């Protein structure tokens, strides 16, 4: 892929408001929303909804397709209309106080995306948030399901944190067990059960796991060093029949960039199956970045549940969790496990995600990322060693990292051997040279299709200069 033909995805959100299209899905899409405190009540069969005056043929087709893609056909339970019966309407556009569905019916809107539309809907577009199903949800759901090996159904949410919260609750609901295993230095968002040896921001700021997290919230969270399968075996042995899920970043990005040892992921897959526990890959960072199918496609290991974020929103707030159909049908309104969100599946984020996935599916994408990222990491590490610094690093396609230590780095304990004071000097030196890196030794780095070979050469030259000065 020629760099000149690749444009940055970063500004996508600024140009998407006018590109919502009711024809953008081949099999239509559904988007549902609910207030977090609403309760879905079943309607008795004798309360047949009166829809004689409404033509909802397209909405019916869209919702039927959505039920094959998303639990209950929606991304927030109340949108399924279970409390009133009948067929959800699929919204095409909104303006002022009016809404139009995909069958062309017009409505005066008194939902207002469940509150945000206080000055009315879109001035010059189809709108940014409907608070109701839209076709774009099906389109992006189909793309995600086709790409990620483990995902047969998906639920869209609004962040990686929210995706991991939903995945954890789902794993516990499905297995009927409560204990979880996570790995030291892996970060899965700021939900209470995950803030145990959580790496990244906690490590960077020198904070304890976090004030404000009650002990009861983490009593069932068990931890092991990343890449230490023997430690995992001991935990399973000591907690027979009690482990609901093993939760990890398949490639760690929140202790810096740390790859799994050979057979580590396959061993986790084996032990979870043997103990009727689920395996969750947090691919918020790695999804669609290590390969189009994420780390699970790259390594050939299929988890039970996957969490996604970042890329599938093209830079806009989005997240998702998905997995096997039998597991995902535990999620409301298909099943009893409740999770909802006002902006889940909103048309702006869906459009940005669709556009992004179309771009990165083009031939040559990952080869290009691999080439420029490999050149970058090799150049920085070699420059550091020539200047007499202890440094190691690596990459997989568009994700990379380096540490100010001899290495190798297999886990968070190894990562903490890095010279963080030297990293700080290097960071500020590079900033002065016009290169912006993550302001933490414990964060992975990322390249994009917009980076050129010239950008890489300039970065390496800057690193050589800074290494001589620190």
LOVODO-112520 format. One line per 3 residues: number of its first residue (from 1); their letters; for each residue x, y, z of C-alpha. Coordinates in Angstrom, 2 decimals, padded with zeros to 5 digits, always signed. Layout:
BEGIN
NUM = a = X/Y/Z | ...
This chain:
BEGIN
1 = xxx = +000.00/+000.00/+000.00 | +001.51/+003.31/-001.02 | +001.70/+005.78/+001.83
4 = xxx = +000.60/+008.60/-000.42 | -002.73/+006.88/-001.04 | -003.43/+006.43/+002.66
7 = xxx = -005.22/+009.20/+004.52 | -005.50/+009.55/+008.27 | -008.55/+008.16/+010.00
10 = xxx = -008.08/+010.58/+012.88 | -010.36/+013.31/+011.54 | -013.08/+010.96/+010.38
13 = xxx = -015.66/+012.06/+012.93 | -015.65/+015.61/+011.59 | -016.87/+014.55/+008.15
16 = xxx = -019.34/+011.81/+008.93 | -022.47/+013.68/+009.92 | -023.66/+013.98/+006.33
19 = xxx = -022.93/+010.40/+005.29 | -025.60/+008.47/+007.19 | -027.54/+006.46/+004.65
22 = xxx = -030.62/+004.31/+005.03 | -029.19/+002.08/+002.32 | -025.82/+001.55/+003.98
25 = xxx = -026.70/-001.95/+005.20 | -027.32/-004.91/+002.95 | -029.39/-006.66/+005.58
28 = xxx = -030.43/-003.71/+007.74 | -029.53/-002.85/+011.32 | -030.93/-002.36/+014.72
31 = xxx = -030.10/+000.00/+017.51 | -031.82/+000.12/+020.78 | -031.43/+002.27/+023.80
34 = xxx = -032.62/+002.38/+027.30 | -032.25/+004.39/+030.43 | -030.14/+002.47/+032.88
37 = xxx = -032.92/+002.34/+035.44 | -035.71/+001.20/+033.15 | -037.26/-002.19/+033.75
40 = xxx = -038.45/-004.34/+030.87 | -041.88/-005.84/+031.54 | -043.34/-008.60/+029.41
43 = xxx = -046.61/-007.83/+027.63 | -049.30/-010.45/+027.86 | -050.26/-012.15/+024.62
46 = xxx = -053.77/-010.71/+024.68 | -052.39/-007.15/+024.49 | -051.82/-007.18/+020.76
49 = xxx = -050.30/-003.83/+019.72 | -052.43/-001.78/+017.36 | -050.20/-001.01/+014.37
52 = xxx = -052.80/-001.13/+011.60 | -052.04/+002.46/+010.60 | -048.28/+001.88/+010.48
55 = xxx = -046.42/+000.28/+007.63 | -043.33/-001.29/+009.22 | -042.23/-003.81/+006.61
58 = xxx = -038.65/-002.50/+006.39 | -038.38/-002.21/+010.17 | -039.58/-005.79/+010.54
61 = xxx = -036.95/-007.01/+008.07 | -034.23/-004.97/+009.76 | -035.13/-006.20/+013.23
64 = xxx = -035.26/-009.83/+012.07 | -031.72/-009.43/+010.73 | -030.58/-007.64/+013.89
67 = xxx = -031.70/-010.52/+016.12 | -029.15/-012.74/+014.37 | -026.36/-010.21/+015.03
70 = xxx = -027.04/-008.71/+018.46 | -028.61/-010.16/+021.64 | -032.34/-009.50/+021.35
73 = xxx = -031.62/-007.50/+018.21 | -030.65/-004.35/+020.09 | -027.80/-002.63/+021.89
76 = xxx = -029.90/-001.56/+024.86 | -032.84/-003.67/+026.09 | -035.79/-001.27/+026.20
79 = xxx = -035.45/-000.64/+022.47 | -036.76/-004.14/+021.80 | -040.30/-002.95/+022.68
82 = xxx = -040.84/-005.95/+024.96 | -042.64/-003.84/+027.55 | -045.20/-002.65/+025.00
85 = xxx = -045.19/-005.55/+022.56 | -044.97/-005.46/+018.82 | -042.25/-004.42/+016.42
88 = xxx = -039.50/-001.85/+017.18 | -039.26/+000.95/+014.66 | -035.88/+001.47/+013.00
91 = xxx = -035.00/+005.15/+012.78 | -033.51/+006.64/+009.62 | -033.19/+010.32/+010.54
94 = xxx = -034.18/+013.02/+012.99 | -034.55/+016.79/+012.79 | -035.89/+019.30/+015.27
97 = xxx = -038.63/+017.48/+017.17 | -039.33/+015.00/+014.37 | -038.18/+011.45/+013.62
100 = xxx = -038.50/+009.37/+010.44 | -038.21/+005.59/+010.33 | -036.87/+003.53/+007.43
103 = xxx = -040.42/+002.91/+006.16 | -040.95/+006.67/+005.80 | -043.26/+007.13/+008.81
106 = xxx = -042.93/+010.49/+010.56 | -043.17/+010.97/+014.34 | -043.11/+013.85/+016.80
109 = xxx = -040.28/+012.83/+019.13 | -040.74/+013.00/+022.88 | -037.79/+010.79/+023.72
112 = xxx = -035.04/+013.10/+022.47 | -032.39/+010.36/+022.57 | -033.45/+009.90/+026.20
115 = xxx = -032.57/+013.43/+027.21 | -029.62/+014.89/+025.26 | -031.62/+016.51/+022.45
118 = xxx = -032.72/+019.44/+024.62 | -032.45/+021.94/+021.74 | -033.87/+019.50/+019.22
121 = xxx = -032.20/+017.17/+016.75 | -029.76/+017.81/+013.88 | -029.60/+021.18/+012.18
124 = xxx = -028.18/+019.94/+008.87 | -027.71/+016.19/+009.13 | -029.66/+013.03/+009.83
127 = xxx = -028.58/+013.30/+013.46 | -025.97/+012.04/+015.89 | -028.09/+010.08/+018.37
130 = xxx = -031.55/+008.59/+017.93 | -032.08/+006.67/+021.17 | -033.69/+004.06/+018.94
133 = xxx = -032.57/+001.35/+016.49 | -030.84/+002.40/+013.25 | -029.63/+000.41/+010.23
136 = xxx = -025.98/+001.31/+010.74 | -025.79/-000.98/+013.77 | -026.45/-004.03/+011.61
139 = xxx = -023.83/-002.95/+009.10 | -021.06/-002.61/+011.66 | -022.21/-005.73/+013.53
142 = xxx = -021.97/-007.77/+010.33 | -018.45/-006.43/+009.70 | -017.27/-007.21/+013.22
145 = xxx = -018.79/-010.71/+013.21 | -017.25/-011.48/+009.82 | -013.82/-010.30/+010.99
148 = xxx = -013.34/-011.60/+014.54 | -013.18/-015.42/+014.86 | -014.80/-015.65/+018.32
151 = xxx = -017.73/-013.32/+017.69 | -021.07/-014.75/+016.56 | -023.15/-012.01/+018.20
154 = xxx = -022.10/-008.56/+019.40 | -023.33/-005.86/+021.77 | -022.16/-002.29/+021.10
157 = xxx = -021.41/-000.04/+024.05 | -019.59/+003.27/+024.46 | -016.07/+002.49/+025.69
160 = xxx = -013.57/-000.26/+026.29 | -014.21/+000.01/+030.03 | -017.92/-000.54/+029.49
163 = xxx = -017.21/-003.46/+027.16 | -015.06/-005.17/+029.79 | -017.65/-004.55/+032.51
166 = xxx = -020.30/-006.17/+030.33 | -018.05/-009.09/+029.39 | -017.21/-009.82/+033.02
169 = xxx = -020.85/-009.72/+034.12 | -021.74/-011.94/+031.18 | -019.04/-014.49/+032.04
172 = xxx = -020.27/-014.69/+035.62 | -023.90/-014.92/+034.56 | -023.23/-017.63/+032.00
175 = xxx = -021.05/-019.82/+034.22 | -022.85/-019.19/+037.51 | -019.44/-018.64/+039.14
178 = xxx = -017.83/-015.48/+040.50 | -014.04/-015.79/+040.73 | -011.94/-014.32/+037.96
181 = xxx = -008.27/-014.53/+037.02 | -006.56/-011.46/+035.59 | -002.91/-010.74/+035.00
184 = xxx = -000.60/-008.28/+036.71 | -000.18/-005.17/+034.61 | -003.21/-005.84/+032.39
187 = xxx = -005.71/-002.99/+032.39 | -009.35/-003.65/+031.56 | -010.87/-000.29/+032.40
190 = xxx = -011.67/+001.25/+035.74 | -014.46/-001.04/+036.92 | -013.87/-002.02/+040.56
193 = xxx = -013.18/-005.76/+040.03 | -010.38/-004.99/+037.57 | -008.45/-002.44/+039.65
196 = xxx = -006.11/-005.04/+041.07 | -002.49/-004.87/+039.83 | -003.84/-002.94/+036.89
199 = xxx = -000.67/-001.54/+035.32 | -000.63/+001.49/+033.03 | -002.12/+004.61/+034.63
202 = xxx = -002.00/+003.18/+038.13 | +001.67/+002.31/+037.71 | +002.51/+005.57/+035.97
205 = xxx = +000.99/+007.68/+038.73 | +002.34/+005.54/+041.54 | -001.15/+005.00/+042.94
208 = xxx = -002.37/+002.07/+044.99 | -004.85/-000.14/+043.16 | -007.31/+002.64/+043.89
211 = xxx = -008.90/+004.37/+046.84 | -012.65/+004.09/+046.67 | -012.70/+000.44/+045.63
214 = xxx = -014.26/-001.64/+048.43 | -012.58/-004.91/+049.33 | -015.78/-006.78/+048.55
217 = xxx = -015.52/-005.68/+044.91 | -012.15/-007.37/+044.47 | -012.46/-010.37/+046.78
220 = xxx = -013.14/-012.64/+043.81 | -010.32/-011.22/+041.63 | -007.26/-013.49/+041.54
223 = xxx = -004.04/-012.41/+039.83 | -001.08/-014.09/+038.17 | +002.00/-012.77/+036.35
226 = xxx = +001.51/-012.53/+032.59 | +003.26/-015.37/+030.73 | +003.37/-017.52/+033.91
229 = xxx = +001.12/-020.47/+033.15 | +002.31/-022.41/+036.19 | +000.84/-019.68/+038.40
232 = xxx = -002.49/-020.00/+036.57 | -002.50/-023.76/+037.13 | -001.98/-023.23/+040.87
235 = xxx = -004.90/-020.81/+041.04 | -007.22/-023.26/+039.31 | -006.04/-026.04/+041.61
238 = xxx = -006.66/-023.94/+044.73 | -010.10/-022.81/+043.50 | -011.56/-025.93/+041.93
241 = xxx = -014.91/-025.35/+040.28 | -014.99/-021.68/+041.28 | -013.27/-019.85/+038.38
244 = xxx = -015.72/-018.16/+036.03 | -013.29/-016.57/+033.61 | -009.68/-015.87/+032.69
247 = xxx = -009.48/-012.28/+031.48 | -006.41/-010.88/+029.69 | -004.92/-008.68/+027.01
250 = xxx = -003.52/-011.24/+024.54 | -000.73/-008.76/+023.85 | -000.26/-006.46/+026.82
253 = xxx = -000.43/-002.77/+026.02 | -000.83/-001.36/+029.49 | +002.53/-002.38/+030.94
256 = xxx = +004.23/-001.33/+027.78 | +004.24/-003.70/+024.80 | +004.56/-007.32/+026.00
259 = xxx = +003.91/-010.32/+023.76 | +002.82/-013.79/+024.96 | +005.36/-016.60/+025.15
262 = xxx = +004.85/-019.51/+022.74 | +002.01/-021.75/+023.98 | +000.89/-019.32/+026.73
265 = xxx = -002.40/-018.44/+025.03 | -003.04/-022.01/+023.89 | -002.41/-023.25/+027.43
268 = xxx = -004.96/-020.78/+028.79 | -007.43/-021.95/+026.17 | -006.91/-025.56/+027.23
271 = xxx = -007.18/-025.04/+031.00 | -010.32/-022.91/+030.76 | -012.07/-025.58/+028.69
274 = xxx = -011.00/-028.30/+031.13 | -012.44/-026.31/+034.07 | -015.66/-025.05/+032.45
277 = xxx = -014.39/-021.49/+032.68 | -014.54/-018.87/+029.93 | -011.59/-017.20/+028.24
280 = xxx = -011.92/-013.48/+027.48 | -009.53/-011.60/+025.21 | -009.55/-007.88/+025.90
283 = xxx = -008.80/-006.68/+022.36 | -009.62/-003.04/+022.97 | -006.06/-002.27/+021.86
286 = xxx = -005.21/-005.26/+019.68 | -008.52/-005.67/+017.85 | -008.20/-004.78/+014.17
289 = xxx = -004.65/-003.57/+014.85 | -002.55/-006.73/+015.00 | -004.61/-008.13/+012.12
292 = xxx = -008.09/-007.63/+010.72 | -009.30/-010.39/+013.04 | -007.27/-009.11/+015.99
295 = xxx = -004.77/-010.96/+018.17 | -006.92/-014.09/+018.11 | -006.59/-014.34/+014.37
298 = xxx = -002.88/-013.46/+014.52 | -002.10/-016.18/+017.09 | -004.76/-018.66/+016.01
301 = xxx = -006.39/-018.89/+019.46 | -010.16/-018.36/+019.73 | -011.51/-017.11/+023.09
304 = xxx = -015.13/-017.39/+024.24 | -015.71/-013.64/+024.53 | -013.88/-010.66/+023.03
307 = xxx = -013.97/-007.00/+024.01 | -013.31/-004.28/+021.43 | -013.02/-000.51/+021.36
310 = xxx = -011.13/+002.42/+019.87 | -010.69/+001.37/+016.23 | -014.27/+000.22/+015.67
313 = xxx = -015.37/+003.79/+016.36 | -012.77/+005.44/+014.14 | -011.71/+007.65/+017.04
316 = xxx = -015.21/+008.26/+018.39 | -016.37/+006.82/+021.75 | -017.33/+003.19/+021.19
319 = xxx = -016.84/-000.29/+022.56 | -018.25/-003.76/+022.03 | -018.27/-007.22/+023.49
322 = xxx = -019.15/-010.35/+021.60 | -018.73/-014.09/+021.56 | -020.42/-017.39/+020.94
325 = xxx = -024.13/-017.18/+020.25 | -025.13/-019.35/+023.23 | -023.17/-017.08/+025.56
328 = xxx = -024.37/-013.79/+024.07 | -028.00/-014.84/+024.21 | -027.64/-014.52/+027.99
331 = xxx = -027.61/-010.72/+027.47 | -030.89/-008.78/+027.86 | -033.32/-008.57/+026.21
334 = xxx = -032.49/-012.02/+024.78 | -031.61/-013.31/+028.24 | -031.55/-012.34/+031.92
337 = xxx = -028.18/-010.53/+032.20 | -028.95/-006.81/+032.18 | -026.78/-004.19/+030.49
340 = xxx = -027.91/-001.01/+028.76 | -026.67/+002.31/+027.40 | -028.23/+005.52/+026.11
343 = xxx = -025.71/+006.15/+023.33 | -024.87/+002.52/+022.55 | -024.85/+002.00/+018.78
346 = xxx = -025.33/+005.69/+018.01 | -025.21/+006.45/+014.27 | -022.17/+008.73/+014.41
349 = xxx = -019.93/+006.11/+016.05 | -021.34/+003.36/+013.83 | -020.59/+005.35/+010.68
352 = xxx = -017.05/+006.12/+011.81 | -016.46/+002.45/+012.57 | -017.84/+001.29/+009.23
355 = xxx = -015.62/+003.74/+007.37 | -012.54/+002.72/+009.37 | -013.03/-001.03/+008.92
358 = xxx = -013.58/-000.59/+005.19 | -010.28/+001.28/+004.93 | -008.17/-001.16/+006.93
361 = xxx = -009.60/-004.15/+005.07 | -007.98/-002.90/+001.88 | -005.13/-005.12/+000.58
364 = xxx = -001.69/-004.28/+001.91 | -002.81/-002.53/+005.11 | -001.09/-004.80/+007.61
367 = xxx = +001.98/-005.33/+005.46 | +002.42/-001.58/+005.34 | +001.97/-001.21/+009.09
370 = xxx = +004.40/-004.04/+009.74 | +007.06/-002.48/+007.52 | +006.96/+001.04/+008.94
373 = xxx = +006.58/-000.09/+012.57 | +009.41/-002.57/+012.27 | +011.64/+000.11/+010.79
376 = xxx = +010.70/+002.49/+013.61 | +011.35/+000.10/+016.50 | +014.54/-001.29/+015.03
379 = xxx = +015.84/+002.21/+014.40 | +015.08/+003.43/+017.93 | +016.51/+000.36/+019.67
382 = xxx = +019.68/+000.34/+017.59 | +020.18/+004.07/+018.11 | +019.79/+003.63/+021.86
385 = xxx = +022.29/+000.78/+022.01 | +024.84/+002.71/+019.94 | +024.58/+005.51/+022.48
388 = xxx = +025.24/+003.03/+025.31 | +021.72/+002.74/+026.74 | +020.05/-000.43/+027.99
391 = xxx = +017.02/-000.76/+025.74 | +014.84/-003.45/+024.17 | +011.67/-003.37/+022.10
394 = xxx = +009.39/-005.06/+019.63 | +006.28/-004.76/+017.50 | +003.44/-006.62/+015.82
397 = xxx = +002.13/-004.81/+012.75 | +000.82/-001.44/+013.97 | +001.53/-001.82/+017.71
400 = xxx = +004.95/-001.41/+019.33 | +006.90/-000.62/+022.46 | +010.35/-000.31/+023.97
403 = xxx = +011.77/-000.40/+027.47 | +014.84/+001.18/+029.05 | +016.12/-002.17/+030.31
406 = xxx = +018.21/-004.96/+028.80 | +015.21/-007.28/+028.76 | +013.67/-009.53/+027.84
409 = xxx = +010.36/-008.27/+029.22 | +007.81/-011.04/+029.79 | +005.58/-009.43/+032.42
412 = xxx = +004.90/-006.36/+034.54 | +007.65/-007.20/+037.02 | +010.17/-007.22/+034.17
415 = xxx = +008.71/-003.98/+032.80 | +009.17/-002.25/+036.17 | +012.94/-002.81/+035.87
418 = xxx = +012.93/-000.06/+033.23 | +014.73/+003.19/+033.96 | +011.68/+005.44/+034.14
421 = xxx = +013.76/+008.53/+034.91 | +015.67/+008.00/+031.68 | +012.43/+007.44/+029.81
424 = xxx = +011.17/+010.80/+031.09 | +014.29/+012.52/+029.75 | +013.88/+010.73/+026.45
427 = xxx = +010.19/+011.70/+026.26 | +010.89/+015.40/+026.75 | +013.83/+015.30/+024.38
430 = xxx = +011.71/+013.74/+021.66 | +008.92/+016.23/+022.31 | +011.41/+019.04/+021.75
433 = xxx = +012.29/+017.40/+018.42 | +008.63/+017.33/+017.38 | +007.86/+013.69/+018.23
436 = xxx = +004.97/+012.90/+020.56 | +005.16/+009.57/+022.41 | +002.88/+008.27/+025.14
439 = xxx = +003.96/+010.04/+028.36 | +004.59/+006.78/+030.22 | +007.09/+003.94/+030.00
442 = xxx = +004.15/+001.61/+030.61 | +002.13/+002.33/+027.47 | +002.32/+000.76/+024.01
445 = xxx = +002.72/+002.90/+020.91 | +000.79/+002.81/+017.64 | +001.45/+003.64/+014.02
448 = xxx = -001.15/+004.45/+011.36 | -001.64/+004.33/+007.62 | -000.94/+008.05/+007.60
451 = xxx = +002.65/+007.59/+008.80 | +005.15/+007.69/+005.95 | +008.69/+006.39/+005.61
454 = xxx = +009.81/+009.99/+005.87 | +008.05/+010.30/+009.23 | +009.82/+007.17/+010.45
457 = xxx = +013.24/+008.41/+009.32 | +012.66/+011.77/+011.01 | +011.67/+010.01/+014.25
460 = xxx = +014.75/+007.77/+014.25 | +017.00/+010.77/+013.56 | +015.41/+012.59/+016.49
463 = xxx = +015.94/+009.54/+018.72 | +019.62/+009.33/+017.76 | +020.07/+012.97/+018.76
466 = xxx = +018.21/+012.62/+022.05 | +020.00/+009.39/+023.00 | +023.35/+011.20/+022.69
469 = xx = +022.11/+013.98/+024.97 | +020.60/+012.00/+027.86
